[in-house]
C-alpha cells in the first residue's frame, strides 16, 4: 500500500504543531503530513495579493506532486502573535482563504481548522469549513 500524505499549512507557533499534527492524522487517517508554516496563515490567505498566494501554492503543489497529497488543511489558532484577532475573525479569514484556494486547487479537498485553547498547554483543533472543488474539466 502506498504511503498516504496530507498537507498542512499552519502557523509557525510551536505550541500548536503537535495538536494539529495529531488531529490531521486522526481525522484524515494519513501516514505522513507535509507541513508548511507561515505566521498567521489564515490572514495571509485571506488578504495577500496574487504573488503571495502563488508563493504558498507553489509549496502546496510540491507536496501534491512529490507525495500525492490530495488534501490540504489550513489551520489558525487562538493567541496567535502573527494574527492577534478574535476567534470569529480567525474563522472568517479561514473561510475566505478556503474560497480563494478552492478556485486554484481543483480536485483538492481543503479543510479549515482552528485550534482554540482548552487549558494550560492544551489546544483543541476544530473543523471550521471544508470544500472539495471539482477536478478540472468536470
Buried (B, 14 or more C-beta within 10 A) or exposed (E): EEEBBBBBBBBBBEBBBEBBBEBBBEBBEBEBBBBBBBEBBBBBBBBBEEEEBEEBBEBBBBBBEEBEBBBBBBBBBBEBEBBEBEBEBBBBBBBBBBBBBBEBBEEBBBBBBBBBBEEEEEBBBEEBBEBBBEEEEE
